[in-house]
Amino acid sequence: MSRLATHILAEQATAVSLSGIPDPVRQTACRALIDTFGVALAGSQTPVVRQLVAIPMTEGKAGILGYQQQVSALEAARVNGCAAHALDFDDNCYAGFVHGSAVIVPAALAVAQQCHCDGETLLASIVAGSECQYRLGEALGRTLYDRGWWTTGVLGVMGAAVAASHLLGLDVSRTAHAIAIALSATGGNKSAFGSDAKPVMAGLAAERGVLTAFMAQAGITGPLNTLEHRYGLPRLMNGSDWQPERLDASGWRLLSPGLDIKRLPVCLSSHAAVDAAVALVHKHEITLDEIEMIRCDIPPVVAANLIYTSPCTAQEARFSLQYAVAAALYYGELTLSQLTREPLIPGPLQGLMAKVSMVTSSQWEQPERLKSAPEGADVTIYLKDGQQFSKQVDRARGSASLPLSDTELDEKFLACAQAALSPLQSRRLLKELRAVDSLPSVLELNSTLEIPNHEL
């Protein structure tokens, strides 16, 4: 491949315009925008975001979701990126195993507000950033993630940089330098799972992406051969395991592999097991007292992500298969409200959690099995009377192959937004987001967010 990878990505990014984006891609980007706004509004009221907001910031034109506060684009990207991932309720893409929108949307929104862009330009920038990030993620494969790097932090900064560069109108050369700066200074590892550092890392990736775009706009250069360099990301962090030809492959990554929009406010790795367990209990009319054991046969990546067997905090519970499965059965559903209960894990729930076991069988050694069910689960419920029932779920509800309906997405948005907005504000904002490509200015979104409740 004669062209440098940074130039290939930059050419793809600068070629994106909403008029040339197919309707299904535009609709997917709009759904990602709606979902990210919703989960960020819910996340805006978490302690980690409140602590970020308490840090002195510079007055500017970019809004912090959930707060009547206008700050610089850098600071808004940081706080909103953290908020979007604070509850681990944001979307996922298997092209790189990344939470793409939680980083890209806050970065794009911040720059769009600072530059007084219209909604159409904002949406196009989200598509540009998403496509480039997912193409690079696809080219790198799963090795990066499996080695312990948190791909949302590692690759998110590049997606944010592309989205910001697109909004700033940077040409191919300047966009390539933004990508090069971002990728040569990136990082982040999965030791952060279950701590404040994980959502903060998403916020920092959004902020750094915006910063690298501003740097490139100012004329600062980066190592354009960073992806080919012997000390660049693929060789240094990915063991040279990558397929650069995938960067130029046809198709839209927002459609295939697509986005998984979460139905449950916990790590996506637990969703298939939850769906399987709930389906078995309903189908066979099993009462919780009848259960002897719930055996979850899951891929290695799921076991590596769900590291808390006895969580002590809501953050840890989001990365606990035992909690996710048991709570969904105990409460009959798994919602944000369960993760704020006191106590978090009452005695009966703790007893049910003790019956949930994780195993990784030899079936997950088959590449095709892993490809068909990257975070799937085979669940068997054993009853005290000797009966047993099994169900296999390859993809959870909400995944790209089993997407939430528009009605379900709207319901999720409204449930999340109520943490920071009145019902009328939430509905008005949802209406604006649904028609974002016709907004003359993204600053209108700030106006809706700032209307005092008594005026609605």
One Martini backbone bead per residue (centre of mass of N, CA, C, O) as a GRO file, in nm:
protein
  456
    1MET     BB    1   0.091   0.040   0.028
    2SER     BB    2   0.158   0.368  -0.059
    3ARG     BB    3  -0.020   0.499   0.129
    4LEU     BB    4  -0.079   0.649   0.406
    5ALA     BB    5  -0.296   0.593   0.659
    6THR     BB    6  -0.355   0.888   0.737
    7HIS     BB    7  -0.444   0.970   0.447
    8ILE     BB    8  -0.674   0.779   0.407
    9LEU     BB    9  -0.844   0.881   0.645
   10ALA     BB   10  -0.851   1.181   0.560
   11GLU     BB   11  -0.993   1.140   0.289
   12GLN     BB   12  -1.249   1.016   0.405
   13ALA     BB   13  -1.331   1.248   0.591
   14THR     BB   14  -1.342   1.490   0.377
   15ALA     BB   15  -1.570   1.335   0.194
   16VAL     BB   16  -1.780   1.398   0.401
   17SER     BB   17  -2.136   1.435   0.339
   18LEU     BB   18  -2.465   1.437   0.390
   19SER     BB   19  -2.549   1.412   0.084
   20GLY     BB   20  -2.357   1.130   0.070
   21ILE     BB   21  -2.533   0.992   0.285
   22PRO     BB   22  -2.698   0.738   0.362
   23ASP     BB   23  -2.980   0.697   0.534
   24PRO     BB   24  -2.892   0.465   0.729
   25VAL     BB   25  -2.645   0.622   0.834
   26ARG     BB   26  -2.786   0.873   0.936
   27GLN     BB   27  -2.973   0.723   1.134
   28THR     BB   28  -2.749   0.600   1.306
   29ALA     BB   29  -2.622   0.869   1.392
   30CYS     BB   30  -2.877   0.979   1.527
   31ARG     BB   31  -2.904   0.755   1.738
   32ALA     BB   32  -2.630   0.808   1.869
   33LEU     BB   33  -2.694   1.094   1.959
   34ILE     BB   34  -2.937   1.036   2.136
   35ASP     BB   35  -2.806   0.828   2.324
   36THR     BB   36  -2.573   1.009   2.426
   37PHE     BB   37  -2.740   1.228   2.549
   38GLY     BB   38  -2.891   1.052   2.752
   39VAL     BB   39  -2.646   0.922   2.908
   40ALA     BB   40  -2.520   1.199   2.980
   41LEU     BB   41  -2.749   1.307   3.153
   42ALA     BB   42  -2.735   1.080   3.357
   43GLY     BB   43  -2.418   1.110   3.413
   44SER     BB   44  -2.414   1.414   3.519
   45GLN     BB   45  -2.508   1.308   3.831
   46THR     BB   46  -2.247   1.196   3.900
   47PRO     BB   47  -1.976   1.220   4.096
   48VAL     BB   48  -1.751   1.241   3.877
   49VAL     BB   49  -1.883   1.482   3.729
   50ARG     BB   50  -1.910   1.678   3.961
   51GLN     BB   51  -1.602   1.689   4.007
   52LEU     BB   52  -1.531   1.806   3.730
   53VAL     BB   53  -1.710   2.064   3.749
   54ALA     BB   54  -1.549   2.180   4.005
   55ILE     BB   55  -1.344   2.249   3.816
   56PRO     BB   56  -1.197   2.499   3.691
   57MET     BB   57  -1.325   2.701   3.419
   58THR     BB   58  -1.375   2.825   3.101
   59GLU     BB   59  -1.537   3.046   2.937
   60GLY     BB   60  -1.792   2.977   2.680
   61LYS     BB   61  -1.994   2.795   2.414
   62ALA     BB   62  -1.995   2.521   2.559
   63GLY     BB   63  -2.193   2.271   2.682
   64ILE     BB   64  -2.306   2.120   2.980
   65LEU     BB   65  -2.463   1.850   3.048
   66GLY     BB   66  -2.691   1.935   3.312
   67TYR     BB   67  -2.576   2.238   3.281
   68GLN     BB   68  -2.565   2.596   3.325
   69GLN     BB   69  -2.282   2.579   3.129
   70GLN     BB   70  -2.016   2.766   2.972
   71VAL     BB   71  -1.741   2.645   2.783
   72SER     BB   72  -1.496   2.511   2.653
   73ALA     BB   73  -1.444   2.270   2.427
   74LEU     BB   74  -1.249   2.100   2.593
   75GLU     BB   75  -1.421   2.083   2.857
   76ALA     BB   76  -1.682   1.973   2.736
   77ALA     BB   77  -1.564   1.713   2.623
   78ARG     BB   78  -1.467   1.597   2.891
   79VAL     BB   79  -1.733   1.594   3.054
   80ASN     BB   80  -1.926   1.460   2.841
   81GLY     BB   81  -1.756   1.205   2.805
   82CYS     BB   82  -1.782   1.110   3.093
   83ALA     BB   83  -2.093   1.107   3.109
   84ALA     BB   84  -2.142   0.902   2.870
   85HIS     BB   85  -1.967   0.668   3.056
   86ALA     BB   86  -2.047   0.656   3.365
   87LEU     BB   87  -2.282   0.407   3.317
   88ASP     BB   88  -2.235   0.210   3.082
   89PHE     BB   89  -2.481   0.301   2.842
   90ASP     BB   90  -2.331   0.300   2.586
   91ASP     BB   91  -2.218   0.235   2.294
   92ASN     BB   92  -2.110  -0.020   2.048
   93CYS     BB   93  -1.819  -0.156   1.859
   94TYR     BB   94  -1.657  -0.430   1.689
   95ALA     BB   95  -1.471  -0.216   1.555
   96GLY     BB   96  -1.245  -0.247   1.820
   97PHE     BB   97  -1.396  -0.247   2.081
   98VAL     BB   98  -1.594   0.026   2.112
   99HIS     BB   99  -1.680   0.346   2.250
  100GLY     BB  100  -1.752   0.583   2.031
  101SER     BB  101  -1.976   0.807   2.099
  102ALA     BB  102  -1.869   0.905   2.385
  103VAL     BB  103  -1.639   1.067   2.226
  104ILE     BB  104  -1.737   1.193   1.954
  105VAL     BB  105  -1.989   1.360   2.030
  106PRO     BB  106  -1.867   1.559   2.240
  107ALA     BB  107  -1.655   1.674   2.049
  108ALA     BB  108  -1.844   1.772   1.824
  109LEU     BB  109  -2.032   1.949   1.993
  110ALA     BB  110  -1.822   2.150   2.101
  111VAL     BB  111  -1.726   2.259   1.823
  112ALA     BB  112  -2.001   2.333   1.705
  113GLN     BB  113  -2.064   2.549   1.920
  114GLN     BB  114  -1.812   2.727   1.881
  115CYS     BB  115  -1.882   2.748   1.548
  116HIS     BB  116  -2.188   2.761   1.477
  117CYS     BB  117  -2.321   2.509   1.379
  118ASP     BB  118  -2.506   2.294   1.219
  119GLY     BB  119  -2.665   1.991   1.227
  120GLU     BB  120  -2.552   1.872   0.964
  121THR     BB  121  -2.251   1.908   1.037
  122LEU     BB  122  -2.252   1.741   1.291
  123LEU     BB  123  -2.342   1.470   1.167
  124ALA     BB  124  -2.108   1.443   0.963
  125SER     BB  125  -1.881   1.434   1.179
  126ILE     BB  126  -1.973   1.173   1.315
  127VAL     BB  127  -1.935   0.997   1.070
  128ALA     BB  128  -1.637   1.052   1.018
  129GLY     BB  129  -1.527   0.961   1.297
  130SER     BB  130  -1.651   0.677   1.302
  131GLU     BB  131  -1.539   0.554   1.042
  132CYS     BB  132  -1.238   0.588   1.109
  133GLN     BB  133  -1.229   0.437   1.375
  134TYR     BB  134  -1.354   0.164   1.271
  135ARG     BB  135  -1.143   0.107   1.056
  136LEU     BB  136  -0.905   0.088   1.246
  137GLY     BB  137  -1.024  -0.128   1.431
  138GLU     BB  138  -1.052  -0.342   1.209
  139ALA     BB  139  -0.747  -0.351   1.129
  140LEU     BB  140  -0.652  -0.439   1.427
  141GLY     BB  141  -0.856  -0.577   1.587
  142ARG     BB  142  -0.839  -0.767   1.904
  143THR     BB  143  -0.554  -0.753   2.024
  144LEU     BB  144  -0.552  -0.489   2.178
  145TYR     BB  145  -0.777  -0.565   2.379
  146ASP     BB  146  -0.656  -0.845   2.476
  147ARG     BB  147  -0.390  -0.692   2.599
  148GLY     BB  148  -0.543  -0.435   2.774
  149TRP     BB  149  -0.642  -0.229   2.597
  150TRP     BB  150  -0.839   0.062   2.576
  151THR     BB  151  -0.991   0.144   2.285
  152THR     BB  152  -1.145   0.400   2.359
  153GLY     BB  153  -0.884   0.557   2.428
  154VAL     BB  154  -0.695   0.489   2.187
  155LEU     BB  155  -0.915   0.553   1.940
  156GLY     BB  156  -1.098   0.795   2.026
  157VAL     BB  157  -0.906   1.034   1.969
  158MET     BB  158  -0.925   1.001   1.660
  159GLY     BB  159  -1.229   1.033   1.620
  160ALA     BB  160  -1.238   1.315   1.749
  161ALA     BB  161  -1.035   1.452   1.558
  162VAL     BB  162  -1.198   1.411   1.299
  163ALA     BB  163  -1.457   1.554   1.380
  164ALA     BB  164  -1.321   1.827   1.442
  165SER     BB  165  -1.186   1.868   1.165
  166HIS     BB  166  -1.447   1.872   1.003
  167LEU     BB  167  -1.567   2.127   1.144
  168LEU     BB  168  -1.302   2.309   1.069
  169GLY     BB  169  -1.222   2.242   0.760
  170LEU     BB  170  -1.003   2.049   0.710
  171ASP     BB  171  -0.778   1.921   0.526
  172VAL     BB  172  -0.605   1.650   0.450
  173SER     BB  173  -0.337   1.735   0.577
  174ARG     BB  174  -0.442   1.836   0.856
  175THR     BB  175  -0.595   1.577   0.931
  176ALA     BB  176  -0.349   1.391   0.928
  177HIS     BB  177  -0.208   1.538   1.163
  178ALA     BB  178  -0.424   1.491   1.374
  179ILE     BB  179  -0.404   1.184   1.365
  180ALA     BB  180  -0.100   1.163   1.430
  181ILE     BB  181  -0.104   1.298   1.703
  182ALA     BB  182  -0.311   1.117   1.840
  183LEU     BB  183  -0.164   0.830   1.791
  184SER     BB  184   0.123   0.914   1.923
  185ALA     BB  185  -0.045   0.988   2.224
  186THR     BB  186  -0.176   0.730   2.311
  187GLY     BB  187  -0.406   0.554   2.553
  188GLY     BB  188  -0.507   0.288   2.767
  189ASN     BB  189  -0.642   0.072   3.025
  190LYS     BB  190  -0.824  -0.202   3.194
  191SER     BB  191  -0.768  -0.124   3.499
  192ALA     BB  192  -1.023   0.086   3.513
  193PHE     BB  193  -1.229  -0.108   3.571
  194GLY     BB  194  -1.459   0.011   3.816
  195SER     BB  195  -1.374   0.314   3.780
  196ASP     BB  196  -1.340   0.652   3.726
  197ALA     BB  197  -1.121   0.629   3.498
  198LYS     BB  198  -1.293   0.532   3.265
  199PRO     BB  199  -1.471   0.785   3.201
  200VAL     BB  200  -1.235   0.983   3.202
  201MET     BB  201  -1.098   0.863   2.952
  202ALA     BB  202  -1.319   0.947   2.757
  203GLY     BB  203  -1.291   1.251   2.811
  204LEU     BB  204  -0.990   1.275   2.732
  205ALA     BB  205  -1.024   1.181   2.440
  206ALA     BB  206  -1.207   1.411   2.354
  207GLU     BB  207  -1.019   1.643   2.428
  208ARG     BB  208  -0.767   1.553   2.260
  209GLY     BB  209  -0.906   1.558   1.989
  210VAL     BB  210  -0.962   1.859   1.985
  211LEU     BB  211  -0.672   1.954   2.030
  212THR     BB  212  -0.544   1.826   1.773
  213ALA     BB  213  -0.713   1.992   1.576
  214PHE     BB  214  -0.612   2.268   1.668
  215MET     BB  215  -0.317   2.211   1.609
  216ALA     BB  216  -0.344   2.155   1.307
  217GLN     BB  217  -0.468   2.430   1.240
  218ALA     BB  218  -0.196   2.583   1.348
  219GLY     BB  219   0.049   2.373   1.215
  220ILE     BB  220   0.088   2.124   1.358
  221THR     BB  221   0.279   1.828   1.359
  222GLY     BB  222   0.297   1.486   1.260
  223PRO     BB  223   0.346   1.142   1.224
  224LEU     BB  224   0.239   1.016   0.928
  225ASN     BB  225   0.391   0.718   0.993
  226THR     BB  226   0.276   0.594   1.263
  227LEU     BB  227   0.144   0.315   1.145
  228GLU     BB  228   0.439   0.222   1.014
  229HIS     BB  229   0.604   0.246   1.247
  230ARG     BB  230   0.801   0.072   1.473
  231TYR     BB  231   0.667   0.279   1.712
  232GLY     BB  232   0.387   0.227   1.653
  233LEU     BB  233   0.090   0.102   1.735
  234PRO     BB  234   0.087  -0.180   1.590
  235ARG     BB  235   0.372  -0.273   1.706
  236LEU     BB  236   0.369  -0.180   2.009
  237MET     BB  237   0.045  -0.274   2.082
  238ASN     BB  238  -0.026  -0.516   1.837
  239GLY     BB  239   0.205  -0.701   1.718
  240SER     BB  240   0.157  -0.638   1.399
  241ASP     BB  241  -0.164  -0.692   1.410
  242TRP     BB  242  -0.260  -0.600   1.086
  243GLN     BB  243  -0.499  -0.456   0.822
  244PRO     BB  244  -0.459  -0.193   0.615
  245GLU     BB  245  -0.663  -0.268   0.381
  246ARG     BB  246  -0.926  -0.203   0.555
  247LEU     BB  247  -0.931   0.110   0.527
  248ASP     BB  248  -1.032   0.076   0.200
  249ALA     BB  249  -1.284  -0.055   0.238
  250SER     BB  250  -1.591  -0.105   0.177
  251GLY     BB  251  -1.833   0.066   0.328
  252TRP     BB  252  -2.024   0.091   0.639
  253ARG     BB  253  -1.962   0.069   0.979
  254LEU     BB  254  -2.246   0.167   1.084
  255LEU     BB  255  -2.371  -0.107   0.950
  256SER     BB  256  -2.081  -0.278   0.929
  257PRO     BB  257  -2.138  -0.389   1.226
  258GLY     BB  258  -2.230  -0.159   1.389
  259LEU     BB  259  -2.453  -0.070   1.654
  260ASP     BB  260  -2.472  -0.104   2.009
  261ILE     BB  261  -2.764  -0.045   2.194
  262LYS     BB  262  -2.836  -0.026   2.509
  263ARG     BB  263  -3.066  -0.175   2.750
  264LEU     BB  264  -2.841  -0.200   2.969
  265PRO     BB  265  -2.656  -0.057   3.266
  266VAL     BB  266  -2.417  -0.251   3.154
  267CYS     BB  267  -2.200  -0.444   3.049
  268LEU     BB  268  -2.221  -0.602   2.746
  269SER     BB  269  -2.105  -0.884   2.839
  270SER     BB  270  -2.391  -0.953   3.005
  271HIS     BB  271  -2.648  -0.950   2.816
  272ALA     BB  272  -2.681  -1.240   2.704
  273ALA     BB  273  -2.714  -1.379   2.979
  274VAL     BB  274  -2.962  -1.225   3.064
  275ASP     BB  275  -3.148  -1.302   2.831
  276ALA     BB  276  -3.134  -1.608   2.881
  277ALA     BB  277  -3.230  -1.623   3.177
  278VAL     BB  278  -3.501  -1.478   3.145
  279ALA     BB  279  -3.620  -1.666   2.929
  280LEU     BB  280  -3.618  -1.925   3.100
  281VAL     BB  281  -3.795  -1.832   3.336
  282HIS     BB  282  -4.043  -1.767   3.161
  283LYS     BB  283  -4.086  -2.028   2.997
  284HIS     BB  284  -4.064  -2.226   3.279
  285GLU     BB  285  -4.165  -2.096   3.540
  286ILE     BB  286  -3.939  -1.996   3.735
  287THR     BB  287  -3.837  -1.990   4.052
  288LEU     BB  288  -3.594  -1.882   4.263
  289ASP     BB  289  -3.615  -2.123   4.473
  290GLU     BB  290  -3.549  -2.353   4.247
  291ILE     BB  291  -3.259  -2.264   4.228
  292GLU     BB  292  -2.924  -2.392   4.216
  293MET     BB  293  -2.804  -2.302   3.919
  294ILE     BB  294  -2.606  -2.068   3.705
  295ARG     BB  295  -2.469  -2.136   3.391
  296CYS     BB  296  -2.202  -1.950   3.224
  297ASP     BB  297  -2.102  -1.965   2.890
  298ILE     BB  298  -1.809  -1.780   2.805
  299PRO     BB  299  -1.604  -1.581   2.671
  300PRO     BB  300  -1.300  -1.456   2.746
  301VAL     BB  301  -1.376  -1.149   2.729
  302VAL     BB  302  -1.598  -1.164   2.942
  303ALA     BB  303  -1.424  -1.263   3.177
  304ALA     BB  304  -1.225  -1.013   3.158
  305ASN     BB  305  -1.452  -0.791   3.219
  306LEU     BB  306  -1.602  -0.967   3.453
  307ILE     BB  307  -1.435  -0.917   3.766
  308TYR     BB  308  -1.696  -0.905   3.970
  309THR     BB  309  -1.835  -1.124   4.202
  310SER     BB  310  -1.828  -0.899   4.464
  311PRO     BB  311  -1.967  -0.623   4.464
  312CYS     BB  312  -1.956  -0.282   4.626
  313THR     BB  313  -2.031  -0.117   4.370
  314ALA     BB  314  -2.175   0.012   4.094
  315GLN     BB  315  -1.924  -0.003   3.919
  316GLU     BB  316  -1.871  -0.306   3.973
  317ALA     BB  317  -2.155  -0.415   3.889
  318ARG     BB  318  -2.111  -0.351   3.579
  319PHE     BB  319  -1.867  -0.593   3.617
  320SER     BB  320  -2.102  -0.823   3.683
  321LEU     BB  321  -2.252  -1.117   3.621
  322GLN     BB  322  -2.388  -1.184   3.884
  323TYR     BB  323  -2.548  -0.925   3.907
  324ALA     BB  324  -2.698  -0.904   3.636
  325VAL     BB  325  -2.852  -1.172   3.649
  326ALA     BB  326  -2.975  -1.155   3.935
  327ALA     BB  327  -3.115  -0.877   3.915
  328ALA     BB  328  -3.303  -0.942   3.676
  329LEU     BB  329  -3.453  -1.167   3.840
  330TYR     BB  330  -3.524  -1.024   4.109
  331TYR     BB  331  -3.665  -0.754   3.970
  332GLY     BB  332  -3.740  -0.813   3.645
  333GLU     BB  333  -3.511  -0.597   3.604
  334LEU     BB  334  -3.262  -0.360   3.448
  335THR     BB  335  -3.180  -0.056   3.603
  336LEU     BB  336  -3.068   0.236   3.725
  337SER     BB  337  -3.213   0.218   4.005
  338GLN     BB  338  -3.066  -0.039   4.114
  339LEU     BB  339  -2.772   0.118   4.126
  340THR     BB  340  -2.902   0.320   4.378
  341ARG     BB  341  -2.942   0.136   4.597
  342GLU     BB  342  -3.024   0.083   4.954
  343PRO     BB  343  -2.884  -0.156   4.923
  344LEU     BB  344  -2.736  -0.287   4.653
  345ILE     BB  345  -2.718  -0.585   4.813
  346PRO     BB  346  -2.930  -0.779   4.917
  347GLY     BB  347  -2.953  -1.079   5.052
  348PRO     BB  348  -3.116  -1.235   4.828
  349LEU     BB  349  -2.930  -1.140   4.598
  350GLN     BB  350  -2.670  -1.261   4.706
  351GLY     BB  351  -2.770  -1.553   4.693
  352LEU     BB  352  -2.813  -1.557   4.383
  353MET     BB  353  -2.524  -1.483   4.297
  354ALA     BB  354  -2.393  -1.751   4.413
  355LYS     BB  355  -2.537  -1.922   4.163
  356VAL     BB  356  -2.341  -1.778   3.968
  357SER     BB  357  -2.157  -1.903   3.691
  358MET     BB  358  -1.831  -1.913   3.527
  359VAL     BB  359  -1.746  -2.029   3.196
  360THR     BB  360  -1.491  -2.165   2.956
  361SER     BB  361  -1.518  -2.331   2.683
  362SER     BB  362  -1.410  -2.486   2.385
  363GLN     BB  363  -1.601  -2.335   2.185
  364TRP     BB  364  -1.416  -2.058   2.201
  365GLU     BB  365  -1.181  -2.177   2.006
  366GLN     BB  366  -1.368  -2.104   1.774
  367PRO     BB  367  -1.367  -1.856   1.548
  368GLU     BB  368  -1.666  -1.870   1.446
  369ARG     BB  369  -1.795  -1.852   1.724
  370LEU     BB  370  -1.679  -1.576   1.802
  371LYS     BB  371  -1.791  -1.419   1.558
  372SER     BB  372  -2.102  -1.481   1.622
  373ALA     BB  373  -2.021  -1.445   1.961
  374PRO     BB  374  -1.835  -1.221   2.119
  375GLU     BB  375  -2.079  -1.187   2.374
  376GLY     BB  376  -2.190  -1.450   2.445
  377ALA     BB  377  -2.426  -1.721   2.565
  378ASP     BB  378  -2.450  -2.018   2.771
  379VAL     BB  379  -2.739  -2.112   2.951
  380THR     BB  380  -2.784  -2.290   3.268
  381ILE     BB  381  -3.057  -2.414   3.459
  382TYR     BB  382  -3.060  -2.546   3.783
  383LEU     BB  383  -3.259  -2.754   3.968
  384LYS     BB  384  -3.346  -2.909   4.266
  385ASP     BB  385  -3.509  -3.151   4.096
  386GLY     BB  386  -3.297  -3.184   3.824
  387GLN     BB  387  -3.358  -2.984   3.636
  388GLN     BB  388  -3.279  -2.850   3.297
  389PHE     BB  389  -3.200  -2.533   3.124
  390SER     BB  390  -3.131  -2.405   2.789
  391LYS     BB  391  -2.952  -2.111   2.639
  392GLN     BB  392  -2.868  -1.938   2.337
  393VAL     BB  393  -2.682  -1.620   2.304
  394ASP     BB  394  -2.519  -1.421   2.071
  395ARG     BB  395  -2.719  -1.164   2.074
  396ALA     BB  396  -2.832  -0.894   2.208
  397ARG     BB  397  -3.047  -0.679   2.284
  398GLY     BB  398  -2.941  -0.393   2.080
  399SER     BB  399  -2.803  -0.494   1.868
  400ALA     BB  400  -2.747  -0.465   1.536
  401SER     BB  401  -2.928  -0.736   1.484
  402LEU     BB  402  -3.116  -0.627   1.757
  403PRO     BB  403  -3.265  -0.357   1.756
  404LEU     BB  404  -3.388  -0.094   1.872
  405SER     BB  405  -3.646   0.079   1.866
  406ASP     BB  406  -3.751   0.394   1.851
  407THR     BB  407  -3.925   0.369   2.102
  408GLU     BB  408  -3.707   0.247   2.288
  409LEU     BB  409  -3.508   0.480   2.256
  410ASP     BB  410  -3.692   0.700   2.365
  411GLU     BB  411  -3.734   0.573   2.644
  412LYS     BB  412  -3.441   0.579   2.725
  413PHE     BB  413  -3.396   0.879   2.701
  414LEU     BB  414  -3.616   0.974   2.904
  415ALA     BB  415  -3.504   0.816   3.147
  416CYS     BB  416  -3.227   0.962   3.147
  417ALA     BB  417  -3.306   1.273   3.136
  418GLN     BB  418  -3.454   1.294   3.422
  419ALA     BB  419  -3.190   1.354   3.587
  420ALA     BB  420  -3.181   1.676   3.447
  421LEU     BB  421  -3.480   1.695   3.336
  422SER     BB  422  -3.767   1.769   3.232
  423PRO     BB  423  -4.013   1.629   3.053
  424LEU     BB  424  -4.039   1.866   2.850
  425GLN     BB  425  -3.742   1.896   2.784
  426SER     BB  426  -3.696   1.610   2.685
  427ARG     BB  427  -3.899   1.615   2.448
  428ARG     BB  428  -3.780   1.858   2.301
  429LEU     BB  429  -3.497   1.745   2.259
  430LEU     BB  430  -3.577   1.493   2.104
  431LYS     BB  431  -3.702   1.642   1.864
  432GLU     BB  432  -3.439   1.787   1.780
  433LEU     BB  433  -3.264   1.530   1.739
  434ARG     BB  434  -3.441   1.396   1.518
  435ALA     BB  435  -3.387   1.697   1.354
  436VAL     BB  436  -3.080   1.789   1.336
  437ASP     BB  437  -3.038   1.839   1.014
  438SER     BB  438  -3.241   2.116   1.054
  439LEU     BB  439  -3.061   2.280   1.225
  440PRO     BB  440  -2.924   2.600   1.219
  441SER     BB  441  -2.831   2.550   1.533
  442VAL     BB  442  -2.678   2.396   1.806
  443LEU     BB  443  -2.755   2.618   2.019
  444GLU     BB  444  -3.052   2.526   2.054
  445LEU     BB  445  -2.989   2.304   2.258
  446ASN     BB  446  -2.911   2.493   2.488
  447SER     BB  447  -3.182   2.635   2.517
  448THR     BB  448  -3.339   2.386   2.615
  449LEU     BB  449  -3.148   2.319   2.863
  450GLU     BB  450  -3.197   2.630   3.000
  451ILE     BB  451  -3.486   2.614   3.061
  452PRO     BB  452  -3.688   2.685   3.288
  453ASN     BB  453  -3.936   2.501   3.422
  454HIS     BB  454  -4.155   2.744   3.456
  455GLU     BB  455  -4.155   2.789   3.121
  456LEU     BB  456  -4.301   2.495   3.035
   0.00000   0.00000   0.00000
